[in-house]
């Protein structure tokens, strides 16, 4: 014989079920499979500059009976993580490119934060702090973002000459590294408008357009135009490089110099001919403004304009102007030197 529940009794059970469900959704400890030790970061993006000392915070809410903390870096464009530092709370060991520059902060017994000294361009990226306690591993992710400037780069022989690996090397030779998509996007929001496609660190090819026009992808909306991922060995484009602040300074030496005379002029002053990245960083961070073309180390001639004015580049926006790659024997320009 079936026994039917009265309507009041049925409502009572339904309310109890709803209360239990809401308690779990609101974080009732009984709803978790085990304790959660890592506290969520207050800020997931940490800003820094090249050469600085920066801290990536990772704090435990309570100490497990036994544990290890492993810091790793998620490499852009590569489906892998690189171990940086492993600690058991008492002893720590650093690895790879950060060996000797990474250490634990140890501000208190619950502090597993990572300190990176002498931040380099290649340190930018996504990091993971992982707690390993043998029962339930946990992790928090943080992004280290450097203040910097993105600049397009092509060699003296013209545009679209680099495969991915050559573009990567070219940026490094000019005191930079291949820019990431996030860096290019940031540069676009700050005014970068460039009609030639270039490699990015992730292995994709893009170009930023502020003023839509027929030769630059048509008359659609402004934005980052994409060619998508390309063959890193076969396909050839320009490069978008990224650089940040520098320890030294850039200065201009006037004259009508050949490239070899420019090199000698910088050496006499205890300096070297500046690289393209040096000039962009000086323009971006030091406000270098000079309405005179000068030789750079790659054989190009450029000049930085912080305050646009008539007969000084002819463009309404600040930027680094280029005369291209004159003949090295052409005695028509001064030079930009860089000294530490």
C-alpha positions, 0 to 999 in steps of 0.5 A: 500500500502506497503512503502519500506525503501531505503537501506541507510535509513535501514542502518541508523536505524540499526546503531542507534540500534547498537549504543544504544545496545553498550551504554547499554553494556558499562555501560550507566546509563540509562540501569540500573534499579536503582543506584548501591551503593556498589563499587566492592572490589579491592581484593576479597581474604584477607589474615591474621593469627590467632590472628591478626586483619583484615579488610574486605573492603566494600565501598559505592560509595554514600549514599542511603537515608536510608539503612542497611548493613548486614555482614554474613558468608557463612558456608562451607558445609552448605547451610546457611549464619550466620549473623555477624553484622548489622548497619544502619550507626550510630549504629551496633550490632554483633552476634554469634561467632564474637560477641564482636570481630567484629566492623565497621571500620568507616574510613569515611561516606562511609565506611562499612568495617568489622574489626575482632579482634583476628582472629580464625581458624574458622573465615576463609571462605567466607563473604558477605557485603549486602546493604539493602535499600528497593529498590534494595539490593546489595552485595559483597563477600570476602574470608578471608584466613588464613596462615596455615598448613594442617596435616593428623591425625589418632588416636592411634588405627589406620587408618580410625577410625573417622566419620565426627563429631569425625574427627572434634573433633579430630582436635579441640583437637589438636589445629586445625580444619578440613581443607577445600578443598581449604586448602588441595589443597594449601597444596598439591601444597606445597608438601603434599603427603599422601595415606590415605583418610581423612575428610574435613570440607565440609563433603567430603573425599579426599587425596593428591598425588604428586607421583602417585603409585599403592597403592595410586589410581594407576599410573595416574596423581598427584592430589587430589583424591576424594571419594566425599561426604560421610555419616557423621555418618556411614563412617570412615576415617582419618582427615585432620586438619588445624592450623595457627600461635600461640601466644606461643612457642614450645620447646624441653626437652631432656631425656628418659621419659615416657608420665607421666614424660614428662607431669611433665617436661613441668609443671615444666617449666610452660608449657604443653605438646604440641599438634600436631597442636602446633608442626606443626605450630612451624615447619611451621612458626618458622622453628623448627628443632629437630632430636629427637623424643618427646612426644606430648599430644595425646600420639604420638611421633614426631619430626620436620625437617626443614632441611633434612639430613642423619640419621634424618628421612630418607626422602628428604623433610622437615616435621614432622616425626612420631614414632606413638603411643608408650606405655605410659610407654616406657621411650625412648623419650624427650618431646615437651612443649608449653607455652603461 
